[in-house]
């Protein structure tokens, strides 16, 4: 089979926010326009095309209704939370239609949850309605029908191909052509369906119009194809309890820095410049009479030559050593030029280290032997040990390495605060920076309150090392990378 889909970048963490007062009765046959959820996280450009044809920008907290079409541009990303607790992440350059979202405990045959992914990438975690009536849950793409069985799964599709992976639970994928599956709900059983479950590790389901049935493709086969769909079924919640916890954490909204915060960052990160004294005024020339010629002196006795002076060589300042924290790239993330300090995800899992945080592209691991607790006082200026960054033209394709030039990270342990800046540049994006500040949790995680990027950070057990990953939307794409810091 010819694998031509771009790699899927895993979706950002799903929020756990409440519905902001939105309520909906569990009644069958919900009409078009019924409010069924809200947007809990929006970054970049996203819009809603409503059933009446009107379009509006999608903002955080906006209600979503049956019949809405959610569209994200390059660099745009949306999280939706539905009334039953279901969660959906719509990745950049994607179009999703909410065709139905209803439930009735008395008449379950009248309820249905149905989405249509016209293009792009989505991740779905089933809510209570989907769990109660799994035979009534469906996600269609232009070429395939996907039925779910109470699950957490990722789908990438375009007009020619569909590929899917499963984190927990199971799905069935069936070709749509000539079998009447398009109008139905739930799993489509036609004799050409294929099952993928979370215990089928290392495999994805893939289907294109040229195929008779979906194919189970091993991830090592996928890796050998330069343009393949690099979706990998993550380990189950039992094997990776922390991974699912991270997926259900609320991401911090991106905010702009206030003038006062910018002034603080300038004061922290701009080195003081010593004042330059003005040159002294020239003195008037003084005329001095020439001295009389000296009397001839006796020739001095020869003296031994001094020993040659020894010039101590300058010792370059070495970057700090980080030994307790390590970054791993997810299977769908390409290796950035110069990121030799980042290991493959499977390598990190086999090392026995503990996964502590992560974002769609990277996961941070900590040495299980790390001991100690965070300091309760003091301000520490960390030094940059390693960093790498990439420019993404779209959600799946990294096209250029971005050089990280300098950075600063300060942690105030007494007040549980952090602030950081990172400066980088490349031919395509020019000069770029990451600016963020916020709180440090008791567990050592960074909780940004002001940032120009989506930042995920962590301090090791005793507060001697730090790390953060970032993802910054740009008008022409996005900037993604990781950093390691020591003292």
SULLIN-V740727 format. One record per residue. NEAR is the number of other C-alpha atoms within 10 Angstrom. D_FIRST is the distance of its C-alpha to the first C-alpha in Angstrom with 2 decimals. Layout:
# SULLIN-V740727
near={NEAR,NEAR}
d_first={D_FIRST,D_FIRST}
This chain:
# SULLIN-V740727
near={10,9,18,14,20,19,23,30,25,25,23,25,23,27,22,16,17,14,19,12,6,13,12,14,11,16,15,18,14,20,13,16,14,17,20,24,27,24,23,26,26,21,21,21,20,24,19,23,17,19,14,9,9,8,14,10,12,24,19,15,16,17,20,23,23,24,21,24,23,23,26,24,19,22,25,25,25,29,26,26,26,25,22,21,18,19,24,24,24,26,28,28,20,25,22,23,21,20,18,25,28,26,26,18,14,11,10,17,13,15,25,27,23,22,22,20,23,20,20,24,28,27,23,22,22,24,18,15,26,26,17,17,20,21,20,25,27,27,25,27,25,20,20,28,27,29,27,27,23,22,22,21,24,24,24,27,27,18,13,15,21,29,27,29,29,29,22,22,18,20,25,23,29,26,31,21,14,8,13,11,20,20,8,15,23,22,23,24,16,13,10,14,19,18,17,21,21,22,16,17,18,17,25,24,23,26,24,23,17,10,12,11,17,23,19,18,16,17,19,12,12,19,16,11,13,13,15,19,27,31,30,24,24,23,19,17,14,10,9,14,12,15,20,19,13,18,20,16,14,16,23,17,18,20,14,14,17,10,9,9,15,14,11,13,19,12,11,17,15,10,8,8,6,6,6,6,6,6,6,6,6,6,6,6,6,6,6,6,6,6,6,6,6,6,6,6,6,6,6,6,6,6,6,6,6,6,6,6,6,6,6,6,6,6,6,6,6,7,13,16,15,18,12,20,24,20,26,23,25,24,23,21,22,17,19,20,13,14,19,11,13,22,17,16,18,12,12,21,14,8,10,12,18,17,22,18,23,25,24,19,23,26,25,26,23,21,17,13,10,13,10,11,14,16,15,11,11,11,16,15,17,20,20,22,18,21,24,24,27,25,25,21,19,18,24,23,18,20,14,18,23,25,18,21,13,13,20,19,22,18,23,18,18,11,13,20,18,21,25,20,19,18,15,18,16,16,10,13,17,9,14,15,18,19,20,28,24,17,20,22,13,10,13,19,19,25,20,25,15,20,22,20,25,22,26,22,23,24,24,24,22,14,18,18,22,27,27,24,27,20,23,22,21,18,13,14,21,22,25,24,22,26,24,25,25,21,16}
d_first={0.00,3.77,6.16,9.34,11.67,14.80,16.02,18.17,21.78,23.50,26.22,29.89,32.33,33.36,37.08,39.65,42.20,44.24,43.91,46.84,48.96,46.34,46.89,45.52,46.80,44.49,44.92,42.69,41.44,41.54,42.15,40.23,41.66,42.46,42.16,39.61,39.10,39.55,37.86,38.80,37.16,36.40,35.64,35.06,34.86,34.11,35.49,36.01,35.87,38.16,38.33,41.28,39.32,41.09,39.28,40.54,39.57,38.36,40.65,40.95,42.89,42.03,41.68,38.50,38.83,37.04,35.66,35.15,32.14,31.54,30.20,29.83,29.83,28.43,30.26,31.23,30.80,32.36,33.15,34.37,36.50,37.20,40.42,39.17,37.98,34.29,32.67,29.92,28.78,27.51,25.97,26.58,25.35,24.77,26.23,27.11,29.30,31.61,31.96,34.03,35.57,38.34,39.71,42.68,43.82,46.01,43.48,39.98,38.56,39.61,37.85,34.28,32.14,29.45,27.53,25.19,22.95,22.52,21.00,20.85,21.18,23.61,24.78,26.92,29.54,31.10,34.86,37.55,36.92,33.26,34.34,37.05,34.93,31.33,30.78,31.65,29.21,26.18,23.88,22.11,19.57,18.98,16.12,16.87,20.00,20.60,23.64,25.22,27.62,29.79,27.37,26.43,22.87,20.92,18.66,17.00,16.22,16.56,16.77,13.08,11.48,13.09,12.86,15.83,17.72,21.08,24.25,26.57,26.57,23.64,21.59,19.97,17.12,17.27,15.88,18.87,18.63,21.70,22.76,25.46,24.04,24.76,28.49,28.70,28.83,27.69,24.75,23.50,23.54,22.06,20.59,16.99,17.59,16.41,18.81,18.53,21.89,23.48,24.01,20.30,20.50,17.75,14.96,13.55,12.43,9.62,9.43,9.00,11.34,9.18,8.42,11.54,11.72,10.76,8.94,11.07,9.66,12.42,13.85,14.33,10.64,10.48,13.62,12.47,10.44,13.32,12.19,10.36,12.01,14.62,16.12,17.96,19.98,23.53,26.08,28.23,31.55,33.35,31.59,31.78,34.73,35.30,31.80,32.30,35.84,34.70,32.26,35.27,37.65,38.95,38.01,41.02,41.25,41.35,44.86,46.68,49.32,52.90,55.41,57.09,53.90,53.15,56.70,56.25,53.08,54.82,57.72,55.52,53.12,55.31,57.48,61.17,62.62,66.02,68.74,69.85,73.62,75.26,76.71,80.46,82.95,84.44,87.97,90.81,91.70,94.69,97.13,98.24,101.08,100.05,101.19,103.80,102.46,102.01,104.28,102.78,101.23,101.28,98.06,95.89,95.14,91.68,89.14,86.11,82.72,80.66,77.62,74.35,72.74,69.49,66.76,64.42,60.77,59.01,56.45,53.33,52.48,49.53,46.98,47.42,45.59,43.33,42.91,42.56,39.61,36.09,33.10,29.51,26.47,24.03,20.42,19.36,22.32,22.13,24.98,27.86,29.83,32.82,31.71,32.15,34.11,31.13,29.25,25.88,26.14,25.47,28.12,30.55,30.06,30.75,33.85,35.71,36.61,36.93,34.80,37.34,35.78,32.56,30.97,27.41,26.65,28.99,30.95,34.41,35.59,39.23,40.81,42.08,45.34,46.14,49.62,52.13,52.41,52.35,55.65,57.92,59.45,59.05,56.98,54.40,52.82,49.57,48.26,44.70,43.11,39.47,37.36,34.14,32.71,29.83,29.65,26.75,26.34,24.56,23.67,20.54,21.18,23.99,25.32,28.64,30.68,34.03,37.08,39.18,42.78,45.04,45.52,48.03,47.97,51.18,51.64,54.93,55.04,58.36,57.05,53.39,52.17,49.70,49.03,46.70,45.74,43.03,42.96,40.04,39.04,36.43,36.27,34.18,35.98,39.42,41.60,40.48,42.06,41.59,44.77,45.18,47.99,48.59,49.42,48.58,48.21,49.99,46.70,46.26,43.61,44.04,44.62,44.71,47.25,46.84,43.79,41.92,38.58,36.90,38.24,37.71,40.23,41.95,44.93,44.93,47.38,50.50,49.70,49.54,45.91,43.81,40.29,38.60,35.28,35.29,33.24,35.06,33.98,34.78,35.07,32.23,29.97,30.80,32.19,31.15,32.58,34.55,38.05,40.18,44.00,46.92,50.68}
